[in-house]
Amino acid sequence: MGNQDMPVRFFLGANTPSGFVGYLDDLYDCHDGWRAYIIKSGPGTGKASLMRAVLEHMTTLGYRAECILCSSDPHSLDGVVFRELKLCIFDGTAPHVIEPHYWGAVEQIVNLAGCMDTAMLYPHQKEIIEVTDACSALHARGRRFLSAASSLLGDSARMALECTDVDKVSRSAARIAAREFGGSTAGRGAGREWKRFLSAVTPEGILTFHDTLQALCPRIYSIEDEYGAASRLLLAELRERALEAGLEIVTCACPLSPADKPEHLLIPSLGVGFTTSNTWHKADFPVYRRIHAARFTDVDALRQRRQRLSFNRRAARELISEAIYISQCAKETHDDLEELNQQSMDWELVNETTLLVIAELTRIAEESV
């Protein structure tokens, strides 16, 4: 199953060329006995601190956790998932708004907004509105730069695809699947897919949680593919075959692509993972096997397009750098909003609420034993 001492981290959502994308419906399963705690409140009101306290308490008790981080601030928690307990707690406010589907039976609201002194905030109404709108505008601007970069990278991927032997990719996927999934006893056609982001464009650059991949999957296939044509074909087919084999998988899309195209594929039950390695997120650590896209590619034909490919890469790098800078500005603006809200909080009441949540989650964990 992997090294459980290493951190398991994903992003809840990410800014993409298509806008903000969050796989909110994949945090928990309403029809499989899960319980979800949804925190509602504004920025700087103690949501991340509450989740951090829950994380520290539950892991001290020995429960494995999946940390869901914020792509706008990778040091901030957006959620914690305890898969073995079918239990999760997360921030359900914008831009990843989640409302209960089955009030009480599945979801509970943790209302930290009730700890705010709104009378204290009202005199700052104009300033709060301006800062909030400025932050939203910055994120929108950053997504436009990502969209432009995605267009260039997509052009390179299409050129590479024209030079790719699709049948050879399919045959390679079939061999790998037979070797890795052929002995699966999970049952055919009953696979379960969870969607996450393993990579995101953040204020700190493009971050990829390779430590998550290594923690869950001791046997990693690294697909060395600069343009993402062969890797996406290979991963798409491996994903389909894994689901047909009845396996539970984690599919991670590319935040630089406008489509829901797989970039990483994790199968924790088998300890097998597949990652795409290129300029944007290089797998520069020991892996089980490296698969080079060149084996599927007409290299001479692709070389004839090198001038256009080189331009696309340079221009995309500049656009992504600007998007990263804009996300840094957005974080600074968001920090200003947090400071305004922090002054209005009854922190003793926040602490009481935190202790109540921890006590309830502990009770649920004990009852599940």
C-alpha positions as CSV (number, residue, x, y, z in Angstrom):
1,M,0.0,0.0,0.0
2,G,2.9,2.4,0.2
3,N,4.8,4.3,2.8
4,Q,2.1,5.6,5.2
5,D,4.7,7.7,7.1
6,M,5.0,10.0,4.1
7,P,2.3,12.7,3.6
8,V,-0.7,12.2,1.3
9,R,-1.6,15.5,-0.2
10,F,-3.8,16.6,-3.0
11,F,-5.3,19.9,-4.1
12,L,-9.1,20.4,-3.7
13,G,-9.3,22.4,-6.8
14,A,-7.1,24.5,-9.2
15,N,-7.2,27.4,-11.5
16,T,-7.3,26.0,-15.0
17,P,-7.8,27.4,-18.5
18,S,-11.5,26.5,-18.1
19,G,-11.9,28.4,-14.9
20,F,-11.6,27.1,-11.3
21,V,-12.2,23.4,-11.3
22,G,-12.8,21.4,-8.1
23,Y,-13.7,17.8,-7.9
24,L,-16.1,18.5,-5.0
25,D,-18.4,15.5,-5.6
26,D,-15.4,13.2,-5.2
27,L,-14.6,14.2,-1.7
28,Y,-17.0,11.7,-0.2
29,D,-19.7,9.3,-1.3
30,C,-23.2,10.0,0.0
31,H,-24.3,6.5,-0.8
32,D,-21.5,4.6,0.9
33,G,-21.9,5.5,4.6
34,W,-19.7,8.6,4.6
35,R,-20.1,11.6,7.0
36,A,-19.0,15.0,5.9
37,Y,-18.4,18.2,8.0
38,I,-18.7,21.3,5.9
39,I,-17.2,24.5,7.4
40,K,-18.9,27.8,6.5
41,S,-17.2,31.1,7.2
42,G,-15.1,33.8,5.6
43,P,-11.4,34.1,5.1
44,G,-9.2,34.4,8.2
45,T,-11.9,33.0,10.5
46,G,-10.1,29.9,11.7
47,K,-11.2,27.2,9.2
48,A,-7.8,26.0,8.4
49,S,-6.7,26.1,12.0
50,L,-9.8,24.0,13.0
51,M,-8.9,21.4,10.3
52,R,-5.3,21.4,11.4
53,A,-6.3,20.7,15.0
54,V,-8.6,17.8,13.8
55,L,-5.7,16.4,11.6
56,E,-3.2,16.5,14.5
57,H,-5.7,14.9,16.9
58,M,-6.9,12.1,14.6
59,T,-3.4,11.2,13.3
60,T,-2.2,11.0,17.0
61,L,-4.9,8.4,17.5
62,G,-3.4,6.5,14.6
63,Y,-5.9,7.3,11.8
64,R,-4.4,7.8,8.3
65,A,-5.3,11.2,6.7
66,E,-5.5,12.6,3.2
67,C,-4.7,16.3,3.3
68,I,-6.5,18.5,0.8
69,L,-4.6,21.8,0.3
70,C,-5.5,25.1,-1.2
71,S,-3.9,25.8,-4.6
72,S,-4.1,29.6,-3.8
73,D,-2.0,29.0,-0.6
74,P,-0.4,25.5,-0.6
75,H,0.4,25.9,3.2
76,S,-3.3,26.2,4.0
77,L,-5.7,23.2,4.5
78,D,-8.9,23.1,2.5
79,G,-9.9,19.7,3.9
80,V,-8.9,16.4,5.6
81,V,-10.2,13.0,4.5
82,F,-10.1,9.9,6.8
83,R,-10.8,7.2,4.2
84,E,-10.8,4.2,6.5
85,L,-13.4,6.0,8.7
86,K,-15.5,7.3,5.7
87,L,-15.2,10.7,7.4
88,C,-14.1,14.1,6.1
89,I,-14.1,17.8,7.0
90,F,-13.5,20.6,4.6
91,D,-13.9,24.2,3.7
92,G,-17.2,24.5,1.8
93,T,-17.0,28.2,0.8
94,A,-16.1,30.0,-2.4
95,P,-14.6,29.2,-4.8
96,H,-15.3,25.5,-3.8
97,V,-18.8,26.0,-2.6
98,I,-20.5,22.8,-1.3
99,E,-24.0,22.5,0.1
100,P,-25.4,19.4,1.9
101,H,-27.2,16.9,-0.2
102,Y,-28.7,15.0,2.8
103,W,-28.8,17.4,5.8
104,G,-27.8,15.7,9.0
105,A,-27.9,12.1,7.6
106,V,-24.6,12.7,5.6
107,E,-23.5,16.3,6.1
108,Q,-23.2,18.6,9.0
109,I,-22.5,22.3,8.9
110,V,-19.7,23.7,11.1
111,N,-20.7,27.4,11.4
112,L,-17.7,29.5,12.2
113,A,-19.5,32.5,10.8
114,G,-21.4,32.5,14.0
115,C,-18.2,33.4,15.8
116,M,-18.0,36.7,13.8
117,D,-18.9,40.1,15.2
118,T,-20.6,41.4,12.1
119,A,-21.3,44.8,13.8
120,M,-17.5,45.2,13.9
121,L,-17.2,44.4,10.2
122,Y,-20.0,46.6,8.9
123,P,-18.0,49.9,9.1
124,H,-15.4,48.2,6.9
125,Q,-18.0,47.1,4.3
126,K,-16.6,49.2,1.4
127,E,-13.1,48.1,2.0
128,I,-14.1,44.4,2.3
129,I,-16.0,44.5,-0.9
130,E,-13.2,46.2,-2.8
131,V,-10.6,43.7,-1.5
132,T,-12.8,40.7,-2.2
133,D,-13.6,41.9,-5.8
134,A,-10.0,42.7,-6.4
135,C,-8.9,39.2,-5.4
136,S,-11.6,37.6,-7.7
137,A,-10.4,39.9,-10.6
138,L,-6.8,38.8,-10.1
139,H,-7.7,35.1,-10.2
140,A,-9.8,35.7,-13.4
141,R,-6.8,37.5,-15.0
142,G,-4.5,34.7,-14.0
143,R,-6.8,32.1,-15.6
144,R,-6.7,34.1,-18.9
145,F,-2.9,33.7,-19.0
146,L,-3.3,30.0,-18.2
147,S,-5.7,29.7,-21.1
148,A,-3.3,31.4,-23.5
149,A,-0.5,29.0,-22.3
150,S,-2.8,26.1,-22.6
151,S,-3.5,27.0,-26.3
152,L,0.2,26.9,-27.1
153,L,0.8,23.7,-25.2
154,G,-2.3,22.2,-26.9
155,D,-0.8,23.1,-30.3
156,S,2.4,21.3,-29.4
157,A,0.4,18.3,-28.2
158,R,-1.5,18.1,-31.4
159,M,1.7,18.2,-33.4
160,A,3.2,15.4,-31.3
161,L,0.0,13.4,-31.7
162,E,0.3,13.6,-35.5
163,C,3.7,11.9,-35.1
164,T,2.5,9.3,-32.6
165,D,1.8,5.6,-33.3
166,V,-1.5,5.3,-31.5
167,D,-1.8,1.6,-32.0
168,K,1.7,1.1,-30.5
169,V,0.6,3.1,-27.4
170,S,-2.5,0.9,-27.1
171,R,-0.5,-2.3,-27.3
172,S,1.9,-1.0,-24.6
173,A,-1.0,-0.1,-22.4
174,A,-2.5,-3.6,-22.8
175,R,0.8,-5.2,-21.8
176,I,1.2,-3.1,-18.8
177,A,-2.4,-3.6,-17.7
178,A,-2.0,-7.4,-18.1
179,R,1.1,-7.3,-16.0
180,E,-0.2,-5.0,-13.3
181,F,-4.0,-5.6,-13.3
182,G,-4.3,-9.1,-14.7
183,G,-4.3,-10.7,-11.3
184,S,-6.9,-8.3,-9.8
185,T,-9.6,-10.0,-7.7
186,A,-11.6,-6.8,-7.3
187,G,-14.2,-7.9,-9.8
188,R,-14.7,-6.9,-13.4
189,G,-16.5,-3.7,-14.2
190,A,-16.9,-2.5,-10.6
191,G,-14.1,0.0,-10.4
192,R,-14.4,3.2,-8.5
193,E,-12.7,6.5,-9.5
194,W,-11.8,9.4,-7.3
195,K,-10.7,12.6,-9.0
196,R,-8.0,14.9,-7.5
197,F,-5.4,17.4,-8.6
198,L,-1.9,16.3,-7.8
199,S,-0.5,19.4,-9.6
200,A,-1.5,23.0,-9.6
201,V,-0.3,26.5,-10.5
202,T,0.2,28.2,-7.2
203,P,1.9,31.4,-5.8
204,E,5.0,29.2,-5.3
205,G,5.0,28.0,-8.9
206,I,3.8,24.8,-10.4
207,L,3.7,22.3,-7.5
208,T,3.3,18.6,-7.9
209,F,2.9,16.4,-4.8
210,H,5.3,13.6,-5.9
211,D,5.6,12.6,-2.2
212,T,1.9,11.6,-2.4
213,L,2.6,9.4,-5.4
214,Q,5.6,7.8,-3.6
215,A,3.6,7.3,-0.4
216,L,0.7,5.5,-2.1
217,C,2.5,3.8,-4.9
218,P,5.9,2.1,-4.3
219,R,5.9,1.0,-8.0
220,I,5.9,4.0,-10.2
221,Y,5.9,4.2,-14.0
222,S,7.2,7.6,-15.2
223,I,6.1,8.5,-18.7
224,E,8.7,10.8,-20.1
225,D,6.7,13.0,-22.5
226,E,7.5,16.6,-23.1
227,Y,4.4,17.3,-25.2
228,G,1.8,15.1,-23.4
229,A,0.4,13.3,-26.4
230,A,1.6,9.7,-25.9
231,S,1.3,10.0,-22.1
232,R,-2.4,11.0,-22.2
233,L,-3.3,8.2,-24.6
234,L,-1.4,5.7,-22.5
235,L,-2.9,7.0,-19.2
236,A,-6.5,7.1,-20.6
237,E,-6.3,3.5,-21.7
238,L,-4.7,2.4,-18.4
239,R,-7.5,4.2,-16.5
240,E,-10.2,2.4,-18.5
241,R,-8.6,-1.0,-18.1
242,A,-8.1,-0.4,-14.3
243,L,-11.8,0.4,-13.9
244,E,-12.7,-2.6,-16.0
245,A,-10.6,-4.7,-13.7
246,G,-12.8,-3.5,-10.8
247,L,-10.0,-1.4,-9.2
248,E,-10.3,1.8,-7.1
249,I,-8.2,4.5,-8.7
250,V,-7.3,8.1,-8.2
251,T,-7.2,10.1,-11.5
252,C,-5.4,13.4,-11.5
253,A,-6.0,15.8,-14.4
254,C,-3.6,18.4,-15.9
255,P,-4.3,21.9,-14.6
256,L,-2.8,23.4,-17.8
257,S,-5.2,21.6,-20.0
258,P,-8.8,22.8,-20.8
259,A,-10.0,19.2,-21.0
260,D,-10.3,16.6,-18.3
261,K,-7.1,14.8,-19.5
262,P,-5.3,12.4,-17.1
263,E,-1.8,13.5,-16.0
264,H,-1.3,11.0,-13.1
265,L,-3.0,7.7,-12.3
266,L,-2.7,6.1,-8.8
267,I,-3.9,2.6,-7.8
268,P,-3.1,2.5,-4.1
269,S,-4.6,-1.0,-3.6
270,L,-1.9,-2.4,-5.9
271,G,0.8,0.1,-4.9
272,V,1.1,1.1,-8.6
273,G,1.2,4.6,-10.0
274,F,1.7,6.3,-13.3
275,T,3.1,9.9,-13.6
276,T,3.8,12.2,-16.6
277,S,7.3,13.7,-16.4
278,N,8.2,16.8,-18.4
279,T,9.5,20.4,-18.1
280,W,6.6,21.4,-15.9
281,H,6.8,18.6,-13.4
282,K,9.8,16.3,-13.7
283,A,9.9,13.0,-11.9
284,D,13.5,13.3,-10.8
285,F,13.4,10.6,-8.2
286,P,13.9,6.8,-8.5
287,V,11.0,5.0,-10.2
288,Y,10.2,1.4,-11.1
289,R,10.2,2.0,-14.8
290,R,10.6,4.9,-17.2
291,I,8.7,4.9,-20.5
292,H,10.0,7.4,-23.1
293,A,7.4,8.9,-25.5
294,A,10.1,8.6,-28.2
295,R,9.3,4.9,-28.5
296,F,5.9,5.8,-29.8
297,T,6.9,8.8,-31.9
298,D,8.2,9.4,-35.4
299,V,11.1,11.5,-34.1
300,D,12.2,12.7,-37.5
301,A,8.7,14.0,-38.4
302,L,8.5,15.8,-35.0
303,R,11.9,17.3,-35.5
304,Q,10.7,19.1,-38.6
305,R,8.3,21.0,-36.3
306,R,11.0,21.9,-33.8
307,Q,10.9,25.7,-34.5
308,R,7.2,25.9,-33.7
309,L,7.5,23.6,-30.8
310,S,10.3,25.7,-29.3
311,F,8.4,28.9,-29.7
312,N,5.3,27.4,-28.0
313,R,7.4,26.2,-25.1
314,R,9.1,29.6,-24.6
315,A,5.9,31.6,-24.9
316,A,4.0,29.2,-22.6
317,R,6.7,29.5,-20.0
318,E,6.4,33.3,-20.0
319,L,2.6,33.2,-19.8
320,I,2.7,30.7,-16.9
321,S,5.3,32.8,-15.1
322,E,2.9,35.8,-15.3
323,A,0.0,33.6,-14.0
324,I,2.2,32.6,-11.1
325,Y,3.0,36.3,-10.3
326,I,-0.7,37.2,-10.5
327,S,-1.5,34.4,-8.1
328,Q,1.1,35.8,-5.7
329,C,-0.7,39.2,-5.9
330,A,-4.0,37.5,-5.3
331,K,-2.7,35.8,-2.2
332,E,-1.4,39.1,-0.8
333,T,-4.8,40.7,-1.5
334,H,-6.5,37.7,0.2
335,D,-4.2,38.1,3.2
336,D,-5.5,41.7,3.6
337,L,-9.0,40.3,3.7
338,E,-8.1,37.7,6.3
339,E,-6.6,40.5,8.5
340,L,-9.9,42.4,8.4
341,N,-11.9,39.4,9.4
342,Q,-9.6,38.2,12.1
343,Q,-10.3,41.3,14.1
344,S,-14.0,40.4,14.3
345,M,-13.6,36.9,15.6
346,D,-14.5,35.5,19.0
347,W,-11.5,33.2,19.2
348,E,-12.6,31.6,22.5
349,L,-15.8,30.6,20.7
350,V,-13.8,29.3,17.7
351,N,-11.7,27.2,20.1
352,E,-14.9,25.8,21.8
353,T,-16.3,24.9,18.4
354,T,-13.0,23.2,17.4
355,L,-13.0,21.1,20.6
356,L,-16.7,20.1,20.0
357,V,-15.9,19.0,16.4
358,I,-12.8,17.0,17.6
359,A,-14.9,15.3,20.3
360,E,-17.6,14.3,17.8
361,L,-15.2,13.0,15.2
362,T,-13.4,11.0,18.0
363,R,-16.7,9.5,19.0
364,I,-17.5,8.5,15.5
365,A,-14.0,6.9,15.1
366,E,-14.4,4.9,18.3
367,E,-17.9,3.7,17.3
368,S,-16.5,2.5,13.9
369,V,-14.0,0.1,15.6
